[in-house]
Amino acid sequence: MLSIEKENSRVATTKPLDELFTNVGQKFETETVKHEGYRFDYPLRWLRDPSVTKAIGFRRMKFISEAIHGFPFTVAFEVRYYNKEKRTYEKFEQGKLLQVNLLVNLETTLQAFQEKINDIYLEYAKQYNIDEGEYHLDIIYDRKNATVKINRIEDLGEDVYISTKYNNLAWYRFLRMLNQPAEYP
């Protein structure tokens, strides 16, 4: 043991980070497990220190970051259309998974979300020859008042239409992104 270690083992200083640590009694493991966090093996000198105030100084620290850059948003689309071959009205349902990106500002995120939903409305209208009614989503962001208005316009006809249903968990995440109070589904 070094002479300075012997001295610091018997006497604790009043300065919180003025302690001396060596490799004695410490295991060197570079592997970390994400859910356990960073593992710090205390040096024996620190453990044997009789003083009440003990300083901890990290030699090496590795941060594991799993930042969330977006979340999935599920929208179920229901399309009722006229099948010319069978000469009947049929119903088609399909869920679409959209990724809401949080790396950009709020206005860009809302604009991209609106465009994705409107593109899907347009795709189904062309695919199933639905030329009746009006189908689109309007998201209006007011910077001055910091408010967001979401208008879903679905002109549901008797025979042909496009309808949407939103997943509760996705809607919860969307409201939390807008810092709105929402109950977990």
Secondary structure, DSSP 8 states (H G I E B T S, - for coil): --HHHHHHHH---SSTT-----STT-------BGGGB------HHHHH--SS------S----------EEEEEEEEEEEEEETTTTEEEEEEEEEEEEEE-SS-HHHHHHHHHHHHHHHHHHHHHHTT--SS-EEEEEEEETTTTEEEEEEEE---SS-EEEEEE-HHHHHHHHHHTT------
